[in-house]
Amino acid sequence: MSTDRRRIVLFDLFGVIASHQRPGALEKMAARCDTSADAFTTAYWTHRPPYDAGRRTASAYWTDVLSALSRPADADTIEELRLTDIDSWSRVDDRMVTYVRSLRDRARVALLSNIPSDHADAFLAAQPWLHDLDHLAFSGRIGAAKPDPAAFQYCVVALQSAPADFLFVDDREENVRAAEAVGLNGHVFQRQDELAAVIDAWLGTR
């Protein structure tokens, strides 16, 4: 076990520190495929889980999406969709970034995000502050995506800690409940001020 037994705040990325997908992005990609937004959205999310979990490459994922839409999966189309998709998930909340970084004086701070490997590469290049955190767990790299218990168990092992040492923060209740089932503490994120109060109270409890 690690000698660093400080508590660990484990953050989700999208919907907490980063914004959800850029409005209009799915419609833009649907137009590129000459299909309806509804049909594209269905194909996009239906085939997403194995891509998020690192079991499908970007090329394979987009081939699956285009095949579901009966559209040709040529290399140029795949690359254009891939880059548009990455850009659509690229925005962060600067106030939350500042807050997350400030916590490192009081606790270990880590990240657990459902994000494909190529998206993670782009996000790390654009947001170098992420390298300052104590651990980064990206689903596309660890082979498990929330709410799979394996994603949380990976973090426990990687940080050489006990589940009770963690406070997991996510905007999706199903993910928080899954973390709690593994033994982590959990908080469903809604507002930064509310989160700060929860973390202050949790870090003050021994």
C-alpha positions as CSV (number, residue, x, y, z in Angstrom):
1,M,0.0,0.0,0.0
2,S,1.1,3.5,-0.7
3,T,2.4,5.6,2.2
4,D,0.4,8.5,0.9
5,R,-2.9,8.0,2.6
6,R,-4.4,11.4,1.9
7,R,-8.0,11.2,0.6
8,I,-8.6,11.1,-3.1
9,V,-11.1,13.2,-5.0
10,L,-11.9,11.3,-8.2
11,F,-13.5,13.4,-10.9
12,D,-15.5,12.6,-13.9
13,L,-14.5,14.9,-16.9
14,F,-17.5,15.7,-19.1
15,G,-20.3,17.4,-17.3
16,V,-18.1,18.3,-14.3
17,I,-14.7,19.8,-15.4
18,A,-15.4,19.8,-19.1
19,S,-18.6,20.7,-21.0
20,H,-20.8,18.1,-22.6
21,Q,-20.8,17.8,-26.4
22,R,-20.9,21.1,-28.3
23,P,-24.5,21.9,-29.3
24,G,-25.2,21.2,-33.0
25,A,-22.2,18.9,-33.4
26,L,-24.3,15.8,-34.1
27,E,-26.4,17.7,-36.6
28,K,-23.2,18.9,-38.3
29,M,-21.9,15.3,-38.6
30,A,-25.3,14.0,-39.7
31,A,-25.2,16.6,-42.5
32,R,-21.8,15.4,-43.6
33,C,-23.2,11.9,-43.9
34,D,-26.3,13.2,-45.7
35,T,-28.6,11.6,-43.2
36,S,-31.1,12.8,-40.6
37,A,-29.9,14.0,-37.2
38,D,-32.1,11.3,-35.4
39,A,-30.7,8.5,-37.5
40,F,-27.1,9.7,-37.0
41,T,-27.5,10.2,-33.3
42,T,-28.9,6.6,-32.9
43,A,-26.0,5.1,-34.8
44,Y,-23.4,7.4,-33.0
45,W,-24.5,6.3,-29.5
46,T,-25.4,2.7,-30.3
47,H,-21.9,1.9,-31.4
48,R,-20.1,4.1,-28.8
49,P,-19.6,1.8,-25.8
50,P,-16.9,-0.4,-27.2
51,Y,-15.1,2.6,-28.6
52,D,-15.2,4.4,-25.2
53,A,-13.9,1.2,-23.6
54,G,-11.0,0.8,-26.0
55,R,-12.4,-2.3,-27.7
56,R,-12.8,-0.6,-31.1
57,T,-10.5,1.8,-32.8
58,A,-11.6,5.1,-34.1
59,S,-11.6,3.8,-37.7
60,A,-13.6,0.7,-36.7
61,Y,-16.1,2.8,-34.7
62,W,-16.8,5.2,-37.6
63,T,-17.0,2.3,-40.0
64,D,-19.7,0.8,-37.8
65,V,-21.6,4.1,-37.6
66,L,-21.4,4.7,-41.4
67,S,-22.4,1.1,-42.1
68,A,-25.5,1.5,-39.9
69,L,-26.4,4.5,-41.9
70,S,-25.7,2.7,-45.2
71,R,-23.0,5.2,-46.1
72,P,-19.6,4.5,-47.6
73,A,-16.8,4.4,-45.0
74,D,-14.0,6.0,-46.9
75,A,-10.8,7.2,-45.1
76,D,-11.5,10.9,-45.8
77,T,-15.0,10.8,-44.4
78,I,-13.9,8.8,-41.3
79,E,-11.1,11.3,-40.5
80,E,-13.4,14.3,-41.0
81,L,-16.0,12.8,-38.6
82,R,-13.3,11.8,-36.1
83,L,-11.8,15.3,-35.9
84,T,-15.2,16.9,-35.8
85,D,-16.2,14.6,-33.0
86,I,-13.0,15.3,-31.0
87,D,-13.5,19.1,-31.4
88,S,-17.1,18.7,-30.2
89,W,-15.9,17.4,-26.8
90,S,-13.0,19.9,-26.4
91,R,-14.4,22.6,-24.1
92,V,-13.6,23.0,-20.4
93,D,-15.1,25.0,-17.5
94,D,-12.1,27.2,-16.5
95,R,-13.6,27.9,-13.1
96,M,-13.8,24.1,-12.4
97,V,-10.2,23.6,-13.7
98,T,-9.0,26.2,-11.3
99,Y,-11.0,24.6,-8.4
100,V,-9.8,21.1,-9.2
101,R,-6.2,22.2,-9.3
102,S,-6.5,24.0,-6.0
103,L,-7.6,20.8,-4.2
104,R,-4.2,19.2,-4.7
105,D,-2.9,21.1,-1.6
106,R,-5.5,19.1,0.5
107,A,-6.0,15.8,-1.2
108,R,-4.9,13.6,-4.1
109,V,-6.8,14.4,-7.2
110,A,-7.5,12.0,-10.0
111,L,-9.7,11.7,-13.1
112,L,-11.9,8.8,-14.4
113,S,-13.4,9.6,-17.7
114,N,-15.3,7.7,-20.4
115,I,-13.3,8.8,-23.4
116,P,-11.9,7.0,-26.4
117,S,-8.1,6.8,-26.6
118,D,-7.7,9.2,-29.5
119,H,-9.9,11.7,-27.8
120,A,-7.8,11.4,-24.7
121,D,-4.6,12.1,-26.7
122,A,-6.1,15.3,-28.1
123,F,-7.5,16.4,-24.7
124,L,-4.1,15.9,-23.0
125,A,-2.4,17.9,-25.8
126,A,-4.8,20.8,-25.4
127,Q,-5.1,20.7,-21.6
128,P,-1.5,20.2,-20.2
129,W,-2.7,20.9,-16.6
130,L,-4.1,17.4,-16.6
131,H,-0.6,16.0,-16.3
132,D,-0.4,17.7,-12.8
133,L,-3.1,15.4,-11.4
134,D,-2.2,12.4,-9.4
135,H,-3.7,9.9,-11.8
136,L,-5.6,9.9,-15.1
137,A,-7.8,6.9,-16.0
138,F,-9.3,7.1,-19.5
139,S,-11.7,4.4,-20.4
140,G,-10.2,3.9,-23.8
141,R,-6.8,3.2,-22.2
142,I,-7.9,1.1,-19.2
143,G,-10.3,-1.1,-21.1
144,A,-13.3,-0.4,-18.9
145,A,-16.0,2.4,-19.0
146,K,-18.3,3.6,-16.2
147,P,-20.5,2.3,-14.8
148,D,-18.6,-1.0,-15.2
149,P,-17.2,-1.7,-11.7
150,A,-13.9,-2.6,-13.3
151,A,-13.3,1.1,-14.0
152,F,-13.6,2.0,-10.4
153,Q,-11.6,-1.0,-9.2
154,Y,-8.8,0.0,-11.6
155,C,-8.5,3.4,-9.9
156,V,-8.4,1.8,-6.4
157,V,-5.5,-0.4,-7.5
158,A,-3.7,2.3,-9.5
159,L,-3.7,4.7,-6.6
160,Q,-2.8,1.9,-4.1
161,S,-5.6,2.9,-1.8
162,A,-8.8,1.6,-0.2
163,P,-12.3,2.4,-1.8
164,A,-13.3,4.3,1.3
165,D,-10.5,6.8,0.7
166,F,-12.2,8.0,-2.5
167,L,-14.9,10.6,-3.2
168,F,-16.1,10.1,-6.7
169,V,-17.8,13.1,-8.4
170,D,-19.9,12.6,-11.6
171,D,-22.9,14.3,-13.1
172,R,-24.5,11.0,-13.9
173,E,-26.3,9.3,-10.9
174,E,-25.9,5.8,-12.4
175,N,-22.1,6.2,-12.3
176,V,-22.1,7.5,-8.8
177,R,-24.3,4.6,-7.6
178,A,-22.0,2.2,-9.4
179,A,-19.0,3.7,-7.6
180,E,-20.7,3.4,-4.2
181,A,-21.5,-0.2,-4.9
182,V,-17.7,-0.8,-5.1
183,G,-17.2,1.0,-1.8
184,L,-16.3,4.5,-2.9
185,N,-18.0,7.6,-1.5
186,G,-20.0,9.4,-4.2
187,H,-21.5,12.8,-5.1
188,V,-23.8,13.7,-8.0
189,F,-22.4,16.9,-9.4
190,Q,-24.8,19.8,-10.1
191,R,-23.0,23.1,-9.0
192,Q,-19.5,24.0,-8.0
193,D,-20.5,25.7,-4.8
194,E,-22.4,22.7,-3.7
195,L,-19.5,20.4,-4.5
196,A,-17.1,22.6,-2.7
197,A,-19.2,22.3,0.5
198,V,-19.4,18.5,0.2
199,I,-15.6,18.2,-0.3
200,D,-14.9,20.6,2.6
201,A,-17.0,18.4,4.8
202,W,-15.6,15.1,3.6
203,L,-12.0,16.2,3.9
204,G,-12.6,17.5,7.4
205,T,-13.9,14.1,8.5
206,R,-11.5,11.6,9.9
